[in-house]
Amino acid sequence: MLAEAEHLPTTAKNIGKLGDKYSPEYSRWAFGQWELRRKSVEKFPRGMSMQFTRAGLEMATHSRIAAYHASLFPVGAEVLDATCGIGSDLVALAARGPVIGVDLEREHLDCARFNLTVFGFAGKVARGDALEVLAKGWDYVYCDPGRRDDSQRVINPEDYLPPVWDVVDSIRGCKKAVIKLSPMLRDEFLQSLGGDIEFVSYGRECREALMIFPGGGQVAAVHIESGERALATPLPRNDEEPSGYLFEADPALIRAHALGIFGMAGVGDSNGYLTGDKWVESPWLRGYEVLWCGPWRIRMVKEALLEGNWRVDAVKKRGVQIEPTTVIRQVELGGGRPVQLVLYPVGQKVCAALVRRID
Ligand SMILES: C[S@@+](CC[C@H](N)C(=O)[O-])C[C@H]1O[C@@H](n2cnc3c(N)ncnc32)[C@H](O)[C@@H]1O
């Protein structure tokens, strides 16, 4: 049925035709699978062979990040994935050793079971409540709790299923347990759980806060593409104005309070722009040459643009409530070489810099 639906457009007519031949329910499922499979390839290189539920795909960990999660456990040791969903983390864990996947939803479990076989991995998959299964005592546990509203941007710890505190209480005796949470959760809450905290960067986004137990409260940022890790390090100082180069830090580096790892100064109260006289090459940074800086006054910026024969093609801002599209119109002059306008606060003031991206 999947094979027959693969190259047909998803129209009521086609769904009806296949439904008459087999069953309406399965026909809808088959067309739905192709839609989900096509969507899944941004997360899963082998997504076109996998099976999904809509919610399960949305909640599933990106395969590159799942591989990182799996690398936190010893090779060959059995790991319980207490909330396995459609099995993205489960598959990654199975690549390194035996796994047991548990979930409340039968449909997710069917997908997880199927997806293990797509990769040629064995693994036990069973329906159950994570907290009941965890109570049996395990050495190695991974848990990616669901969210009431299926959103990654969960800032209320009460919105997790199963509840985060219950999971943390039941993994106290583990040799190693990893719990995936939203990076939007407040520092105080994450710290109150105990354990180490890792903020994970992928595609230049801070994707998750990983709680790792047992741990002593260490906070770090992890860059998936490069494998780099940065420990929380405060900034040595903040300068009102940028010097030779301005750098935009990766969101996970900012979230992990690790902006100080380069020894560079922060720029104003931007909490994310760094500056120094030397060029620094790093996967954590996007760098710009500083062409001009001063207070944010439209007239002054326009004068600098005219003098340099530049035009603003993008506005970047941190910590200021200014609409970039409005600003671009305000400083429009016509021709010139493209530069970027950076806006950031220093106390009550807003400061500006004209910069040029260095690739
Ligand atoms: C965020 S998803 C897991 C995604 C999975 N890590 C992946 O990458 O595919 C969370 C899962 O937890 C399951 N869940 C919620 N409450 C549960 C509970 N009490 N016991 C077991 N599973 C639960 C949901 O059905 C959902 O499939």
The ligand as an SDF file (V2000), in Angstrom:
LIG
                    3D

 27 29  0  0  0  0  0  0  0  0999 V2000
    9.6780   13.8650   23.3030 C   0  0  0  0  0  0  0  0  0  0  0  0
    9.0030   12.3100   22.9360 S   0  0  0  0  0  0  0  0  0  0  0  0
   10.3850   11.2550   22.8350 C   0  0  0  0  0  0  0  0  0  0  0  0
   11.1000   11.3830   21.5210 C   0  0  0  0  0  0  0  0  0  0  0  0
   12.2420   10.4190   21.3500 C   0  0  0  0  0  0  0  0  0  0  0  0
   13.3350   10.7130   22.2470 N   0  0  0  0  0  0  0  0  0  0  0  0
   12.7580   10.4670   19.9180 C   0  0  0  0  0  0  0  0  0  0  0  0
   13.8000   11.0680   19.6880 O   0  0  0  0  0  0  0  0  0  0  0  0
   12.0770    9.9120   19.0310 O   0  0  0  0  0  0  0  0  0  0  0  0
    8.2840   11.8920   24.4710 C   0  0  0  0  0  0  0  0  0  0  0  0
    7.5210   10.5840   24.5360 C   0  0  0  0  0  0  0  0  0  0  0  0
    7.1760   10.3440   25.8920 O   0  0  0  0  0  0  0  0  0  0  0  0
    5.9910    9.5780   25.8970 C   0  0  0  0  0  0  0  0  0  0  0  0
    5.4480    9.6350   27.2710 N   0  0  0  0  0  0  0  0  0  0  0  0
    4.8050   10.6390   27.8970 C   0  0  0  0  0  0  0  0  0  0  0  0
    4.5370   10.2920   29.1640 N   0  0  0  0  0  0  0  0  0  0  0  0
    5.0450    9.0400   29.3470 C   0  0  0  0  0  0  0  0  0  0  0  0
    5.1120    8.1600   30.4380 C   0  0  0  0  0  0  0  0  0  0  0  0
    4.5690    8.4710   31.6260 N   0  0  0  0  0  0  0  0  0  0  0  0
    5.7060    6.9600   30.2680 N   0  0  0  0  0  0  0  0  0  0  0  0
    6.2540    6.6180   29.0740 C   0  0  0  0  0  0  0  0  0  0  0  0
    6.2190    7.4240   27.9970 N   0  0  0  0  0  0  0  0  0  0  0  0
    5.6290    8.6240   28.1280 C   0  0  0  0  0  0  0  0  0  0  0  0
    5.1520   10.2040   24.8070 C   0  0  0  0  0  0  0  0  0  0  0  0
    4.1840    9.2900   24.3440 O   0  0  0  0  0  0  0  0  0  0  0  0
    6.2330   10.5290   23.7540 C   0  0  0  0  0  0  0  0  0  0  0  0
    6.2980    9.5170   22.7940 O   0  0  0  0  0  0  0  0  0  0  0  0
  1  2  1  0
  2  3  1  0
  2 10  1  0
  3  4  1  0
  4  5  1  0
  5  6  1  0
  5  7  1  0
  7  8  2  0
  7  9  1  0
 10 11  1  0
 11 12  1  0
 11 26  1  0
 12 13  1  0
 13 14  1  0
 13 24  1  0
 14 15  1  0
 14 23  1  0
 15 16  2  0
 16 17  1  0
 17 18  1  0
 17 23  2  0
 18 19  1  0
 18 20  2  0
 20 21  1  0
 21 22  2  0
 22 23  1  0
 24 25  1  0
 24 26  1  0
 26 27  1  0
M  CHG  2   2   1   9  -1
M  END
$$$$
